[in-house]
Amino acid sequence: MSAQKIELLLLSAKEAAKLLGICRNHFYALHNNGRLGPLPIRLGRRTLWSRKELETWIAEECPARRQWQELKKIKHKVKIA
């Protein structure tokens, strides 16, 4: 039986920070000052970030939250049309 690596869809702050190559404290600082685009998802008591959204945010060159949310709205409208 081969060991398979499971990629989580939702990441804790520690895991998201590792994905971005930064420490958890810096990750929270980015989140708190609005420089981290993706907003977290609350799942019970846990606060998690979408891996897919973080990866897309990085591909879009890490815009600040306000700009990121506007980009998401525009892309969502295009998908619906």
Summary of the structure (lengths in Angstrom):
residues: 81
radius of gyration: 14.0
end to end distance: 46.0
largest distance: 46.5
contacts: 175
relative contact order: 0.16
helix: 52%
strand: 12%
